[in-house]
Amino acid sequence: MARSEFILDPALLDVDKPIADIEAIREYNPQRHEMEQLTAILYEDLDQHACAAYKAITENEFWVRGHMPGMPLMPGVVMLEAVAQLSSYYTQKHDLLGAAMVGFGGVDEVRFRGVVTPGDNLIVLVKLEKARRGRMIVARFQGVVGTELVLEGCLRGIPIPIEAVTRQLGESKEAADS
């Protein structure tokens, strides 16, 4: 894939010069511990609604031991989680959805075009195509390692009804306790 086809030119992104670290990401994203799939934010463009982040892939990732033994490949669903977390971060930081929490609404046209392994930096690129306040965001995304496109597709983000989830969890706990 030629660089002009990338959402952003990966050569312009420097993992040594992030614009937001993990603590800044945590201000907007609820994921913690092994579910944090972003290391830092590298770029934001409010005019184009484009952003970039990276995940430094280490030998200590929760999936390394079992996916696959002797050949650790980052699972596609974990790559998609990184995309969702970047989309959520950008959406929440700029209050584009008007929701307390953004969740995965779906993915379309997803293609895995390469592998991601320990030692890699997975660069995630997102460009918002549509934001319907209170309803949904739609974003094109790409994942890049070095200059190789490893992932692409379209993500939908939706508001998470926190009150309903909290109520359901409370009802489940009450049922388990009785």
N, C-alpha and C positions, 0 to 999 in steps of 0.2 A: 504494500500500500504506500503510495507516495505521501510525503508529509503534508501536502496541500489538502489531502483527504481527511486528515485528523481534525477533530473538533478544535483542538489547540495544537500547536507545534510542540511536541514533547521536548525538543532540543532547547526550548526557551524556559523550561521548568527546572529548577535547581532544588533537589531534596535537602541541600545544605542551607537553604535560605527560605524556610517556610514562613508563611504569613500568619499562621495559627498553629499552635501545638496541641497536644492531646488534652491539656486542661481547657483550652478554648473550645475544643470540639465537645467536651463533656458539658459545657454550658448549654448546649443545644440538643445533644443526643443522649438518650438514657442508657445506651448499652455500656456495660462494664465488663472487666476481666477478660476472659477468653472470647467474648463476643464483640470486643472493640476491634473493628477491622480497618481503622484508619490510623496512621501514624501522625500525619500532619496535613494541613491545607497548604497548597502551593500557589493558588491563583484564584482570583474572583474578578469577574467583569460584569457589573450590574447592567450595563447597556446591552450587552449580548446575552445576559443570563447564562454565562458559561463559568465553569469552575473546574479546579483540578485538585487532587490530593494524592497521597501515596500511602501504601502499606508496605513497610519493610518486612519481608518474609524471613523468619528465623527458623532455626531447628526446633525451637520451643513452641511452635504453633500446636494447638490442641489436636489437629488432624494429622500431623506428620507421622506419628507412630503407626496409624492404621490406614492411611490413604496415600499410597499403598506401601506395605512393608518393603523396604529396600529400594523404593522408587517413589518418594514423597511428591505427590502432585496436588496442588491446591485445588480443592473441590470447586466445581463451577458454582454451586450454590453459595459458597463462601465468597467467591469473586462477586457474585450478584449482591451479597450482603454489603460488601464494601461500596458498591455503586449506590445501593439504597441509603447507606449511611451518609455518603457525600450529598446525595440529593436531599435528604432530610436536614442535614446541617445547613445547607444553603437556603432551603425553604423556610426553616425555622428562624434562622438569623435575620432574614429579610421579611419575615411574617407574610409570606406569599399565600399561604393557605388559610390563615386565621384559625389554626387549630392548636390545641395544647400539645399534641403529638402527631407525627406523620408516620404512617405505616406503609408496608408493601401492599400495593393494590394489584400488581401484576407485571408481567414482562412479556414483550412481544419481539418477534424477529431476532431472538438471541442466537448468536453464533459464537462458538468457542473455536478460536483459530490458532491457539498455541498453548503451551504449558507454562505454569508458574511454579517455581520450586524454591526451597530455602536458599537464601542468598540474593534473591531477586528483590527489586523494588517494583511493586505493581503500581503503576501510575493510572489513576482513574480520572477520566474526563467526562464531564456532564454538561449538556446544553439544554436548558429548559425550553420546550417548544410551546407549552400551554400551561397556564395556571388559572384554574377556576376556583376562586375563593370559596372555602367551605365544602368543596366537592372533590377536586383532584388536580394533581400536577402530572404532566407528561414530559418526559425528558429523554433525549437521545444520549447514549453513553458509549464509551469505548474504554477498554483496558489495554495498557501498553507496557511491555517490558523492553527496556532499551529503545529500539526503534521498531519493534515488532508488535503489530496488533494481535492481541491474544483474546479479545472479547469485544463484542459489540451488540447493540440492541436498543430497545426502547422500554423504559420503565414508567409505571404509573404509581403515584403515591396518593394515599387517601388519608383523611383525618381518622385518627383512632378515637373511638368513643370511650374515653378514660372512665367516666362514671359507670357506664354499662359493664365494662370489663371488671372494675373494682367490685361492683355489686355481684357479678357472676362469681368472682373469686371468693367473696364473702359467703355466698350461698353454698359454694362447693365445700368450703372449710367447715361451715355449720353442719352440713350433711355428714361430713367425715367425722366430726366430733360427736355426733349423736348416735 
